[in-house]
Amino acid sequence: MDVGEPRVQAEAERGQVPRRSLTPKVQLAIVGIMVALFVAAVLFGPTLFRLVTEQPAKQETVTEAEPGTFRPSPQQWNSLKIAPIQEQTFRDAHQTDGTIAIDDDMTTPVFSPYSGRVTKLFAKAGDKIEQGAPLLAVAASEFVQAQNDLISNAATLRTARAQLNMAQTNEKRQHDLYSAQGGALKDWQQSQVDLANSQGTLASAQIALTAVRNRLRILGKSPSEIAALEAAPDTTTLDPEAIVEAPIGGTVIARQVGLGQNIVSPANGGSTPVFQIGDLSKVWLVANAREVDAPLMRLGDPVEVRVLAFPDRIFSAKITYVGASIDASTHRLPVRAEVENPDRLLKPQMFASFTIITGPDATGPAVPEEAIVYEGDIARVWVAHKDRSLELRVIRTGRSANGMTLALEGVRAGESVVTSGAVFIDRAARGD
């Protein structure tokens, strides 16, 4: 039995826990840990102190500001885009889109009055022509027949006139013989019948010739050309080709016929024009205005027209037609404006936009649209000051045009606003 056991037992009986001393190895480990902590405190203590003491200071430079203002850090400031507010004139105008079209009042579709084969073409699309200029030649049997009928009826008329002269002479001679009691009554009466027949024949010949002349007029021949045909000695001198001439002067907008093509006249059921001629010194702008803009469309109001081909040029026009009702399928109002086009720069089917001037101009501070932060119906901007602080202001907006908005209240010309990064600053100022 160990000599120490009675002592331990005695202490246990007294309710005391025996104390045990640390071994040398444990004591050495504790000393090592304390030395390591001391070295770490010496080496890293200043750095930790700066992190603890400087972080609140930095935080204060970013967020500490008066209510409604914000002072960004240098890095945040450099990332912003700032633009000055300038005075600008805004027009009371509304814009919609349309298409350049041919002025129907100055355009004519040309139909061939002859049916037949096209033998010659004298014009093409884009040509400028005068009234009466030849467009195409057609080998038309109806034209040849009309010429033959004209010559035949002209000859018949000449014969009828000669017969009438002879009948008048014979009737006078028989009347004189009968009056002198040198002739029989029946001979005089027969001469009167012959005279009446000659007069009827002449009238019929005149009617037939007039009908042929009218037919040639319908086919496009002028009175002088018809007179020249009547004077032809026989049908061998007639031209079998009929010439279709331009009814008006202008520009050939379209040619819808080819050489050798067989065409049909409207009298025989044809419905396709062979040419389209128009005066492009004036064109139409055809548009469909929104239903909400219908009250703004008034006859005679000036409009400004722009096309993609000439973005920097404005063409002046006036509204000449406003539809009587809204289109049922599109719920748009058809509107037409007449545009002066002396240089022929505007071409049919060009896309265009037109602006309707509906009121007087307004001048005031112009704020870039990207600078405005909307929250419901409230518009705000961040105003940048020279000390690199930002101030949030509520503005009342007016008209907008070309990326700028008229500020009726809240800012003035000469101040500057944040145009890029305004939403970020707005969130940063709120602490989001």
Summary of the structure (lengths in Angstrom):
residues: 432
radius of gyration: 52.0
end to end distance: 77.3
largest distance: 209.7
contacts: 1202
relative contact order: 0.16
helix: 38%
strand: 34%
